[in-house]
Amino acid sequence: MTKPIWHTRRSLLGFLALGAGASALGACGTTGSTPIEVAERAEYQLGSGDELRITVFGEADLTGQFLVGSQGTIAYPLVGDVRAAGLTVGEFTQTLQQALQNFVRAPNVSVQVTNYRPFYILGEVTRPGTYPYSTDLTVLNAVATAGGFTYRANRGRVYIRRANETEERAYPLTIATPVLPGDTVRIGERLF
């Protein structure tokens, strides 16, 4: 059984309109990255306030907890101050391993972040301030930690300044908007 010609034309026109709409939407592009893309794109960089567990296998005196200080370094036995801020855990591990080669034969170094630096939340939340970071933190979790939204809070948009950036960016406030260690989160005021 064949379909009437008008039915086929209508289906074809609908399909073409759908394709044109999808092409136009794709051509628009996006002007910025989503916070999830930002979080996934960059490997975590160490910063002031991070606590590290450093293990040098076979060297108990060189194993322990160390804090990245305000200058971005840790004070480490034998080698002195070692720069950590701005390095990934892997880069820092290599740097420390190279520094130890002058004192230890074939050092085998392992570095783990045991406590991340805190995050900051300001604006229209009940208790703005500094809070400890926990893994997989989202903006909604951060707001809950700070006592919830005030009645004036804009619940559709959030402003985040990442620890390694100088300016804040606006993001849609969703259940999946991530917060990273050292981020400053600002909940703005709604207009009406």
C-alpha positions in Angstrom: 0.0 0.0 0.0 1.5 3.3 -1.0 1.1 6.5 1.0 -0.6 9.5 -0.6 1.9 12.0 -2.1 0.9 14.8 0.3 1.8 12.6 3.3 5.3 11.9 1.9 5.9 15.6 1.1 4.8 16.7 4.6 7.2 14.1 6.2 10.0 15.2 3.9 9.4 18.9 4.7 9.3 18.1 8.4 12.5 16.1 8.2 14.2 19.0 6.2 13.0 21.6 8.8 14.4 19.5 11.6 17.7 19.1 9.9 17.9 22.8 9.2 17.1 23.6 12.8 19.8 21.3 14.1 22.3 22.8 11.7 21.5 26.3 12.8 21.8 25.3 16.4 25.1 23.6 15.8 26.4 26.8 14.0 25.6 28.9 17.0 28.3 27.2 19.1 28.9 28.1 22.7 30.7 31.1 24.0 32.2 29.4 27.0 32.9 26.1 28.7 30.6 24.5 31.1 32.0 24.0 34.6 32.1 20.3 34.1 34.2 20.7 31.0 36.6 23.0 32.9 36.8 20.5 35.7 37.5 17.5 33.4 39.9 19.4 31.1 42.5 20.4 33.7 44.3 18.0 36.0 44.2 19.2 39.6 47.0 21.6 40.4 48.4 21.8 43.9 48.1 25.0 45.8 48.6 26.7 49.1 46.6 24.9 51.8 46.8 21.4 50.3 48.0 18.6 52.6 50.1 15.9 51.0 51.1 12.4 52.1 54.6 11.8 50.8 56.0 8.3 50.9 59.6 7.5 50.0 59.7 3.7 50.0 62.5 2.3 52.2 63.1 5.8 53.8 60.9 6.1 56.9 62.5 9.5 57.9 61.4 11.0 54.5 57.8 9.8 54.8 55.0 11.9 56.3 52.3 14.6 56.0 53.3 17.9 54.6 51.4 21.2 54.1 51.8 23.4 51.0 52.6 26.8 52.6 51.5 30.2 51.6 54.5 30.6 49.4 53.5 27.5 47.4 56.3 25.3 48.8 56.7 22.5 51.3 59.6 22.3 53.7 61.1 18.8 53.0 63.9 17.1 54.9 67.3 17.1 53.2 66.3 19.2 50.2 64.6 22.2 51.9 61.8 24.1 50.2 60.3 22.3 47.2 57.9 24.2 44.9 54.4 22.5 44.7 51.9 25.2 43.8 50.8 25.1 40.2 52.1 21.6 39.6 50.0 18.5 39.2 50.6 15.6 41.6 52.6 13.8 39.0 54.8 16.8 38.2 55.4 17.4 41.9 56.3 13.7 42.4 58.9 13.9 39.6 60.3 17.2 41.0 60.7 15.8 44.5 62.2 12.5 43.1 64.8 14.5 41.2 65.7 16.6 44.2 66.1 13.5 46.3 68.5 11.8 43.9 71.4 13.8 45.4 70.7 12.2 48.8 69.0 8.8 48.2 69.9 6.1 45.7 67.0 5.6 43.2 64.3 7.2 45.3 60.8 5.7 44.8 58.4 8.5 45.7 54.6 8.4 46.0 52.5 11.6 46.6 48.8 11.7 47.5 46.6 14.7 48.4 45.1 13.9 51.8 43.2 17.2 52.4 42.4 19.7 49.6 42.5 23.4 50.2 39.2 24.9 51.2 36.6 26.6 49.0 35.0 29.9 49.6 31.3 30.8 49.2 29.9 34.4 49.3 26.8 36.2 48.4 23.2 35.1 49.0 23.8 32.1 51.3 23.0 32.0 55.1 26.6 31.6 56.3 29.2 32.8 53.7 32.7 31.8 54.5 35.5 29.3 54.1 34.7 25.6 54.1 36.7 22.4 53.8 36.6 20.8 50.3 35.2 17.3 49.9 35.5 15.1 46.8 32.8 15.6 44.0 31.6 18.8 45.6 28.8 20.6 43.6 27.5 24.1 44.0 24.3 22.8 45.6 26.4 20.9 48.1 28.4 24.0 48.8 25.2 26.1 49.3 23.9 23.4 51.7 27.2 23.5 53.7 26.8 27.3 54.0 23.3 27.0 55.4 21.2 27.2 52.2 20.1 30.1 50.0 18.7 33.3 51.3 15.3 34.4 50.1 17.0 36.9 47.7 19.3 34.3 46.0 19.4 33.9 42.3 18.9 30.1 41.9 19.5 30.0 38.2 23.0 31.3 37.9 26.2 31.0 39.9 29.5 32.9 39.6 32.7 30.9 40.1 36.4 32.1 40.2 38.6 29.1 39.8 41.7 28.9 41.9 44.0 29.4 38.9 42.0 32.2 37.3 41.8 35.9 38.0 38.2 36.6 37.0 34.9 34.9 37.9 32.6 33.4 35.3 28.9 32.9 35.3 27.5 29.4 35.0 24.0 28.0 35.0 23.3 26.6 38.5 22.5 23.0 38.0 22.8 19.9 40.2 26.0 18.9 38.5 27.9 22.3 38.6 31.2 21.3 40.2 33.2 23.2 42.8 37.0 22.6 42.8 39.5 23.1 45.7 40.3 26.8 46.1 37.3 28.0 44.1 35.4 31.1 45.1 31.7 30.6 44.6 29.3 33.6 44.6 25.6 33.3 44.7 24.1 36.5 43.2 20.9 38.4 44.1 17.8 37.9 42.0 16.5 41.0 40.3 12.9 40.7 41.4 
